[in-house]
């Protein structure tokens, strides 16, 4: 089999070149993320019931929703926590369940339960978590006019909060690389009505009159369809309070007199009661947490985000944009560490092969074998939907050491066989001799990492990428060692030795006191003839001295 490959070097080189090009193409399309895409088998349902006690919310809302959710398939555990004004339901599924389908099923059950809930209760929120939901980085928005560690202009910060929620957040979410933008640190406004009790007592008004006037002026009856022959018109009726002036101009009729709300009450906008805040460099800030799509490349997402941030900086110079907790730096460090290891490996392999093997061409073969094995391994990453993350890159770094070993063993063994056989036969016999030991060595290393694939739970999901990358790297390097390396060895050594390697070989030979190299030295033909004549002459003299052979005089 090995002679079959060695006799067809062009075909073998073309096949490996094709796989090498495919590996480079797939490297540009492989998703790059910080961690593997691990679906956490948990779903959370958040229920908001303002002005409701914990017992009332449990009896009227949480219990009907929980009864519906108990019918969800592959549900392992369900529990709820209810407090005044809010409640949370935690659903835990069996590991291996499709959380996307479970997410859809949970929403369907909540829709079915909406008919049993009070009208004032908003639809519960359903949240699905994943390992890729970790924000790639945080974008902090601050006012340029603010001074660190001093009070913030409340009116301007409220405008910034509304602008960030309605414009900036939506613009970032429109990017194809962004899955979601989580926003925090907002300051929302609310309308505060402060009535003058003295004026209300004189006018005979009460708080219930004010409340009923607000409710009657803030309604939206709906739509009405009017048909006129072949034409049909849709008329929408709306009486919603949109501005402060609308609230101030509300009319209240009492005791045959008409009052405006501004006559006896002060109407103004004030910030809502805050539950938390974000600070950046001593300034009040708004934090946008950017979450990447699991199948997108991190570098392309970062480039798109940088373009949008630069556009906002040009259009809105009064806002400062600062990036913090950039997780891409850790991934860039890991990738650069892999590149550095490959470069150092190539340099050390070159030095070791030159010093110990006294052959510079063999170091080139070893380096090419390592590089080709790594690039072809990336092709399997793309085929099996494995992303480039910290875990998978760690596996490649672990496998890169054995990739070098395979190339060194094959190259050195072929060199040993060249002393006894011609170059083509040496390549075939040298590879055949160590093919089975190399396979057993690769399988031994794989057997250490293969059990990690069968681990259950989150540990198995995390280490799956590492075990996969080590297994693929070792098997690809094995195939490269027994097919690509012998063919490349024959091609390079058949082409002759470059001048720089010839000079180095003469230098090492003179330093060692040997006029020839152990791999390529052949005794000259004239020296062989002289040696044969001396050997025959000494043999004749020995036979003549013993009397076994006499010459005629």
C-alpha positions in Angstrom: 0.0 0.0 0.0 2.8 2.4 0.8 4.5 1.7 -2.5 1.3 2.5 -4.2 1.3 6.1 -2.7 5.0 6.6 -3.2 4.8 5.7 -6.9 2.1 8.3 -7.3 3.5 11.5 -5.7 1.6 13.9 -7.9 -1.8 12.4 -7.0 -1.0 12.4 -3.2 0.3 15.9 -3.3 -2.7 17.2 -5.1 -5.1 15.4 -2.7 -3.4 16.9 0.3 -3.2 20.3 -1.4 -7.0 20.2 -2.0 -7.6 19.3 1.7 -5.2 22.0 2.8 -7.1 24.7 0.7 -10.4 23.5 2.1 -9.0 23.7 5.6 -8.0 27.4 5.0 -11.4 28.2 3.5 -13.3 26.6 6.4 -11.0 28.4 8.9 -12.4 31.7 7.7 -16.0 30.4 8.2 -15.7 28.5 11.5 -17.5 30.3 14.4 -15.2 31.8 16.9 -16.5 32.1 20.5 -15.2 32.2 24.0 -16.9 28.9 25.2 -18.6 26.0 23.4 -22.2 26.4 22.6 -23.7 24.5 25.5 -27.5 24.5 26.0 -28.2 24.8 29.7 -31.3 22.6 30.4 -33.1 25.3 32.4 -35.8 27.8 31.6 -37.0 30.6 33.8 -40.4 32.2 33.8 -40.7 35.7 35.4 -44.1 37.0 36.5 -44.6 40.7 37.4 -47.6 41.7 39.5 -47.3 45.2 40.8 -49.3 46.1 43.9 -50.0 42.4 44.6 -49.1 40.6 47.8 -47.2 37.4 47.6 -50.2 35.3 48.7 -52.5 37.0 46.2 -50.0 36.6 43.4 -49.5 32.9 44.2 -53.2 32.1 44.2 -54.3 34.1 41.2 -51.3 33.9 38.8 -48.5 31.5 39.8 -50.6 28.5 40.5 -52.5 28.5 37.2 -49.2 29.0 35.3 -47.5 26.3 37.2 -50.3 23.8 36.5 -50.0 24.4 32.8 -46.2 24.2 32.8 -46.2 20.8 34.6 -47.5 19.4 31.2 -44.3 20.3 29.4 -42.4 17.2 28.1 -39.1 16.1 29.5 -39.6 18.2 32.6 -37.5 17.0 35.5 -38.2 19.5 38.2 -40.2 22.7 38.7 -40.2 25.1 41.6 -41.4 28.7 42.2 -40.5 31.6 44.4 -43.1 34.3 45.1 -42.7 37.6 46.8 -44.6 40.9 46.9 -44.9 42.2 43.4 -43.0 39.4 41.5 -42.6 35.7 41.1 -40.2 33.4 39.4 -40.7 29.8 38.2 -37.7 27.6 37.5 -38.0 24.7 35.1 -35.2 22.1 34.9 -35.2 19.6 32.1 -33.5 16.3 31.5 -30.0 16.7 30.1 -30.0 16.2 26.3 -33.5 17.7 25.8 -33.8 20.2 23.0 -34.1 23.5 24.9 -35.3 25.3 21.8 -38.3 23.1 21.5 -38.9 23.2 25.2 -38.7 27.1 25.0 -41.5 27.0 22.4 -43.6 24.6 24.4 -43.3 26.7 27.5 -44.5 29.8 25.6 -47.5 27.8 24.3 -48.4 26.7 27.8 -48.2 30.3 29.1 -50.5 31.4 26.2 -53.0 28.8 27.3 -52.8 30.0 30.9 -53.4 33.6 30.0 -57.2 33.1 30.0 -57.1 32.2 33.7 -54.9 35.1 34.8 -56.2 38.5 36.0 -56.5 41.2 33.3 -54.0 43.5 34.9 -51.2 40.9 34.9 -48.7 41.3 32.1 -47.7 38.2 30.1 -44.9 36.3 31.9 -41.4 36.5 30.4 -39.7 33.3 29.4 -35.9 33.2 29.5 -33.6 30.5 28.1 -30.0 30.4 29.1 -26.9 29.2 27.2 -23.2 29.2 27.7 -22.9 31.5 24.7 -25.1 34.1 26.5 -22.1 35.5 28.2 -21.6 39.0 26.9 -18.7 39.4 24.5 -18.1 42.9 25.9 -19.9 45.8 27.6 -20.4 49.2 26.0 -20.6 52.1 28.6 -22.5 55.3 27.6 -21.7 58.4 29.6 -22.4 62.1 29.1 -19.3 64.1 28.1 -20.5 67.1 30.1 -20.5 65.1 33.4 -17.7 65.4 35.8 -16.4 62.3 37.6 -17.7 61.7 41.2 -20.1 64.6 41.0 -23.9 64.8 40.6 -25.3 63.9 37.2 -27.7 66.2 35.3 -30.9 64.2 35.8 -32.9 65.6 32.8 -30.0 65.0 30.3 -29.4 61.5 31.7 -33.1 60.6 31.3 -32.9 61.7 27.7 -29.7 59.6 27.2 -31.6 56.6 28.7 -34.5 57.0 26.3 -32.1 57.5 23.4 -30.0 54.4 24.3 -33.1 52.2 24.7 -35.0 53.3 21.6 -32.1 54.0 19.1 -28.7 52.6 20.1 -30.0 49.3 21.4 -32.2 48.7 18.4 -29.4 49.6 16.0 -27.0 47.1 17.5 -29.7 44.4 17.6 -30.2 44.8 13.8 -26.6 43.5 13.2 -26.7 39.9 12.0 -23.8 39.0 14.3 -25.6 40.2 17.5 -28.2 37.9 19.2 -29.3 40.3 21.9 -28.4 43.5 23.7 -29.0 43.6 27.4 -29.3 47.1 28.8 -28.9 48.2 32.4 -28.4 51.4 34.4 -31.3 53.2 32.8 -33.1 56.1 34.5 -36.7 56.2 33.6 -39.1 59.1 34.1 -42.6 59.1 35.6 -45.3 61.8 36.0 -45.8 63.1 39.5 -49.1 64.9 40.2 -49.0 66.9 43.5 -52.5 68.3 44.2 -53.1 71.3 46.5 -55.4 70.0 49.2 -56.6 73.5 50.1 -57.8 74.3 46.6 -59.4 70.8 46.3 -61.3 71.3 49.5 -62.6 74.7 48.4 -63.6 73.3 45.0 -65.2 70.2 46.5 -62.8 67.8 44.6 -61.4 64.6 45.9 -58.6 62.2 44.9 -61.2 59.8 43.4 -62.4 62.6 41.0 -58.8 63.1 39.8 -58.3 59.3 39.4 -61.5 58.9 37.4 -60.6 61.8 35.2 -57.2 60.4 34.4 -58.7 57.0 33.6 -61.4 58.4 31.3 -59.0 60.5 29.4 -56.4 57.7 28.9 -58.4 55.1 26.9 -58.1 53.6 23.4 -61.5 52.3 22.4 -60.2 50.6 19.3 -61.0 50.6 15.5 -64.1 51.0 13.5 -64.6 50.0 9.9 -66.8 52.2 7.6 -67.8 51.0 4.2 -68.8 53.4 1.4 -69.7 51.4 -1.7 -66.5 49.7 -3.0 -64.3 51.6 -0.5 -63.6 50.5 3.1 -62.1 52.8 5.7 -60.6 51.9 9.1 -61.0 54.6 11.7 -59.0 54.4 14.9 -60.1 56.1 18.1 -57.5 57.0 20.6 -57.5 59.2 23.7 -54.1 58.5 25.2 -52.2 60.9 27.3 -48.8 61.3 25.7 -47.3 64.5 27.1 -47.3 66.5 30.3 -49.4 69.2 28.6 -52.1 66.6 27.9 -52.2 65.8 31.6 -52.3 69.4 32.7 -55.2 70.2 30.2 -57.5 67.5 31.6 -60.9 68.9 32.4 -62.8 67.9 35.5 -66.5 68.8 36.0 -67.7 69.2 39.6 -70.7 71.0 41.0 -71.6 72.5 37.6 -68.2 74.0 37.3 -65.3 72.9 35.0 -61.7 72.8 36.3 -58.4 72.0 34.6 -55.9 69.8 36.4 -53.3 72.5 36.3 -55.6 74.8 38.4 -55.2 72.8 41.6 -52.3 70.4 41.0 -48.7 70.6 40.0 -47.7 68.2 37.2 -44.1 67.4 36.6 -41.8 64.6 35.4 -39.4 63.0 38.0 -37.1 59.9 37.9 -38.5 56.6 38.9 -37.4 54.9 42.0 -34.1 53.3 41.1 -33.2 49.7 42.0 -29.5 50.1 40.9 -27.1 52.1 38.9 -23.9 51.8 36.8 -20.8 53.9 37.3 -17.9 54.2 34.9 -14.9 56.4 35.9 -17.0 58.1 38.5 -19.7 59.0 36.0 -23.3 57.7 35.9 -23.4 55.3 32.9 -25.7 53.1 30.8 -24.3 49.6 30.1 -25.1 47.7 26.9 -24.1 44.0 27.2 -23.5 42.6 23.7 -24.4 38.9 23.2 -23.1 37.2 20.1 -25.0 34.8 17.8 -23.6 31.3 18.5 -22.8 30.6 14.8 -21.2 33.9 14.0 -17.5 34.7 14.0 -16.3 36.9 16.9 -13.9 38.9 14.8 -16.6 39.9 12.3 -19.0 40.9 15.1 -16.3 43.0 16.7 -15.6 44.7 13.4 -19.3 45.5 12.8 -19.7 46.8 16.3 -16.6 49.0 16.0 -18.0 50.5 12.8 -21.4 51.3 14.5 -19.7 52.8 17.5 -17.5 55.0 15.4 -20.6 56.2 13.5 -22.4 57.1 16.7 -19.3 58.9 18.0 -19.3 61.1 14.9 -23.1 61.7 14.9 -23.4 62.3 18.7 -20.2 63.8 20.1 -21.9 64.7 23.4 -22.0 60.9 24.3 -18.9 59.0 25.3 -18.6 55.3 24.2 -16.2 53.0 26.2 -15.7 49.3 25.9 -15.1 47.2 29.1 -14.9 43.5 30.0 -13.9 42.6 26.5 -13.9 38.8 26.3 -12.4 38.8 22.9 -9.0 39.6 24.4 -8.9 36.2 26.2 -9.8 34.4 22.9 -7.2 36.5 21.0 -4.6 35.6 23.6 -5.5 31.9 23.2 -5.2 32.0 19.4 -2.0 34.0 19.6 -0.7 31.4 22.1 -1.4 28.6 19.6 0.3 30.5 16.8 3.3 31.2 19.1 3.5 27.5 20.0 3.4 26.5 16.3 6.2 29.0 15.5 8.4 27.9 18.4 7.7 24.2 17.5 8.8 24.8 14.0 12.0 26.6 15.1 12.9 24.0 17.7 12.2 21.1 15.4 14.4 22.8 12.8 17.3 23.2 15.3 16.9 19.7 16.8 16.8 18.1 13.4 19.8 20.0 12.1 21.9 19.4 15.3 21.0 15.8 16.0 20.0 14.5 12.6 22.4 16.7 10.7 19.8 17.2 7.9 18.2 20.5 7.2 15.8 19.1 4.6 14.2 16.8 7.2 13.3 19.8 9.4 11.4 21.4 6.4 9.5 18.1 6.0 8.6 18.0 9.7 7.4 21.6 9.7 5.3 21.1 6.6 3.7 18.0 8.1 2.8 19.8 11.3 1.3 22.8 9.4 -0.7 20.5 7.0 -2.1 18.4 9.8 -3.4 21.4 11.8 -5.1 23.0 8.8 -6.7 19.8 7.7 -8.0 19.3 11.3 -9.9 22.6 11.0 -11.9 21.0 8.1 -13.3 18.5 10.5 -14.2 21.3 12.9 -16.4 22.8 10.3 -18.0 19.5 9.2 -18.9 18.6 12.8 -20.0 22.1 13.8 -17.3 22.6 16.4 -16.4 26.3 17.1 -13.0 27.7 17.7 -13.0 28.4 21.5 -10.7 28.2 24.4 -11.5 24.5 25.0 -11.1 23.3 21.4 -7.9 25.3 21.0 -6.5 23.8 24.1 -7.0 20.4 22.6 -5.2 21.4 19.4 -2.3 22.7 21.4 -2.1 19.3 23.3 -2.2 17.4 20.0 0.4 19.5 18.3 3.2 17.8 20.2 2.3 14.4 18.9 1.9 15.8 15.4 5.6 16.7 15.5 6.5 13.3 16.9 4.9 11.4 14.0 6.7 13.4 11.4 10.1 13.0 13.2 9.7 9.3 13.6 8.7 8.7 10.0 11.5 10.9 8.6 14.2 9.4 10.8 13.2 5.8 10.1 13.2 6.4 6.4 16.7 7.9 6.7 17.8 4.7 8.5 16.5 2.6 5.7 18.2 4.7 3.0 21.5 3.1 4.2 20.4 -0.3 2.8 17.8 0.4 0.1 17.3 2.9 -2.7 15.2 6.0 -2.0 11.7 4.7 -3.1 12.2 1.4 -1.4 13.5 3.1 1.8 10.4 5.4 1.9 8.1 2.4 1.6 9.9 0.0 4.0 10.6 2.7 6.5 7.0 3.8 6.7 5.7 0.3 6.8 7.9 -0.7 9.7 6.6 2.0 12.0 2.9 2.3 10.8 1.5 -0.1 13.4 3.5 1.3 16.3 2.5 4.8 15.4 -1.2 3.8 15.2 -1.0 2.1 18.6 0.7 5.2 20.1 -2.0 7.5 18.6 -4.8 5.2 19.9 -3.2 5.1 23.3 -3.2 8.9 23.5 -6.8 9.0 22.2 -7.9 6.5 24.8 -7.0 9.1 27.5 -9.3 11.8 26.1 -12.1 9.7 24.5 -13.8 8.9 27.8 -14.4 12.6 28.2 -16.9 12.4 25.4 -19.1 10.0 27.4 -19.3 12.1 30.5 -22.8 13.1 31.4 -24.0 16.5 32.3 -22.3 19.9 31.8 -18.8 18.4 32.3 -19.2 16.1 29.3 -20.5 19.0 27.2 -17.6 21.2 28.1 -14.8 18.7 27.5 -16.4 17.3 24.4 -14.7 19.9 22.2 -11.3 19.2 23.8 -11.6 15.4 23.3 -12.8 15.9 19.7 -9.9 18.2 18.8 -7.3 15.9 20.3 -8.8 12.9 18.6 -9.0 14.6 15.2 -5.6 16.1 15.5 -3.9 12.8 16.3 -5.7 10.8 13.6 -5.0 13.5 10.9 -1.4 13.6 11.9 -1.1 9.8 11.7 -2.5 9.8 8.2 -0.3 12.7 7.2 2.7 10.8 8.7 2.2 7.5 6.8 1.0 9.0 3.5 2.1 12.6 3.0 5.5 12.6 4.8 7.0 9.6 2.8 5.9 11.1 -0.5 7.2 14.6 0.5 10.5 12.9 1.6 10.9 11.2 -1.8 10.1 14.4 -3.7 12.5 16.6 -1.7 15.4 14.2 -1.6 15.0 13.2 -5.2 15.4 16.9 -6.2 18.9 17.1 -4.8 20.4 19.0 -1.9 20.2 22.9 -1.9 23.5 24.7 -1.7 23.0 25.9 1.9 22.4 22.3 3.1 25.5 21.0 1.2 27.7 23.7 2.9 26.3 22.8 6.3 26.8 19.1 5.7 30.5 19.6 4.7 31.0 21.7 7.8 29.5 19.1 10.2 31.4 16.3 8.5 34.7 18.1 8.9 34.0 18.9 12.5 33.2 15.2 13.3 36.4 14.0 11.5 34.4 11.9 9.1 34.6 12.6 5.4 31.1 11.3 4.7 27.6 11.6 6.0 25.9 8.6 7.6 22.9 8.9 5.4 24.2 9.8 1.9 27.9 8.7 1.8 28.9 6.2 -0.9 32.5 4.9 -1.3 34.0 6.1 -4.6 34.4 3.5 -7.4 38.2 3.9 -7.7 38.6 3.2 -4.0 36.4 0.1 -4.3 38.7 -1.3 -7.2 41.9 -0.7 -5.1 40.4 -2.4 -2.1 39.3 -5.4 -4.2 42.8 -5.8 -5.7 44.5 -5.7 -2.3 42.0 -8.2 -0.9 42.7 -10.7 -3.8 46.5 -10.3 -3.5 46.4 -10.9 0.2 44.3 -14.0 -0.3 46.6 -15.5 -2.9 49.6 -14.9 -0.7 47.9 -16.7 2.2 47.1 -19.7 0.1 50.6 -20.0 -1.3 52.2 -19.8 2.2 50.0 -22.7 3.4 50.8 -24.9 0.5 47.3 -25.1 -0.7 48.0 -23.2 -3.8 51.3 -23.1 -5.8 52.2 -21.1 -8.9 54.3 -22.5 -11.8 57.7 -21.1 -12.3 
